[in-house]
């Protein structure tokens, strides 16, 4: 067995390589001045980073739908790349090279924290006592399909997962050693998790539970618990200082801005049609998002791990966080797959615990279960990674549309459509006619070519199947020639309808007409 240090470094390098491959996917270029990922837009983190780099408001990002830790980290990575001479120089009169560099810096931060998470899972497994399965736990965390996918994006979910994993590691370290420094460091890490994504403050439950599980009679546990809340808030302010320095901007309003919207409005109103009529939130996450994020095999192994580990109280901080995180997700009407990513360390550890338990009972069955769980998770990771390495369906479609005089779309062009023109973002584009699913407008198109993205019709098919089917039938009648661009999903649950944010990298594109 390699030393723990070498094993942790090896896991980090393995996870880093998986996440770095294909990191240039969908980045802005001369033909496409925006990212294929909608959250990597100038209206969100990228815009906030650009504002800080431009010195418009000092270090105040003026954007608080997310906390500021990832924004500041992206600025830091951007400046490091600039020092190393790795940033592009913007062409005169063009802004897209700067946007590209900011997005790439944010993606590097996700890659780094994603790879560190896998190493932390390995170290945490050792703290939990199953050292022979620790390496397996770290590798599983490195391979989780949704974690691999979202580590390629300049968003907050992967960094938030890292700080949750760090908090869990420090909490168990505290429980094992009774050294108070680990408790306070765990609390501080919980505050940083909240400073990356607001709702990840739930990870504070882990050190608090560890505190109350201590065999030693820690004096004034109630007072220590209250002080820990104060320290977590201080850590949050370290990462998001303008929560106080510019409270009105931080608090925001009900119109899509700031903490108030994200905490109290967005969870109630949902995200348009995306999660309308999707039923119970917990059932939706359990039966739809989790299988695509982790794969059924890993989930079943993790459920077995709950049975084998629940009696051991050293697991309780981890199990409590996992339960609280999952329960909190189910209340919201916003149900993106990426919201389950903080469960990555929990499920990887539980699956490895189950495999270790089986291995103790039967070497053959244990080896078989390890191979099954590992191979299934690897297959999912390879599928996800393949979408970053293969030509994107939107790019392929755009190559044959360059000389098309008149193009029609269902909705305004955006990240989900081929880049008809370099600069557009969910707004009307000259030369592109938007018809919705109006059959009359379709019949009046004349000789236009119709371009349809899977994102434009999937929810319409689900919510209004008859009118949408009628429209698509008319499309097939009017345009007998059809070209389809897609990337296959073969190693995950296999449904034709996949989570919205899993589809970012490979939407189907149909071109109707000559």
Buried (B, 14 or more C-beta within 10 A) or exposed (E): EEEBEEBBEBBBBBBBEBBBBBBEBBBBBEBBBBBBBBBBBBBBBBBBBBBBBEEEBEBBBBBBBBBBBBBBBBBEBBEEBEEEEEBBEBEEEBBBBBBBBBBBBBBBBBBBBBBBBBBBBBBBBBBBBBEBBBBBBBBBBBBBBBBBBBBBBBBBBBBBBBBBBBBBBBBBBBBBEEEEEBBBBBBBBBBBBBBBBBBBBBBBBBBBBBBBBBEEEEEEEEEBBEEBBEBBBEBBBBBBBBBEEBEEBBBBEEEEBBBBBBEEBBBEEBEEEBBEEBEEBEEBBBEBBBBBBBBBBBBBBBEBBBEBBEEEEBBBBBBBBBBBBBEBBBEBBBBBBBBBBBBBBBBBBBBBBBBBBBBEEEEEEBEBBBEBBBEBBBBBBBBBBBBBEBEBBBBBBBEEBEEBEEBBBBBBBBBBBBBBEBBBBBEEBEEBBBBEBEBEBBEEBEEBBBBBBBBBBBBBBBEBEEEBEEBBEBBEEBBEEEBEBEBEBEBBEEEEEBBBBBBBBBBBBBBBBE
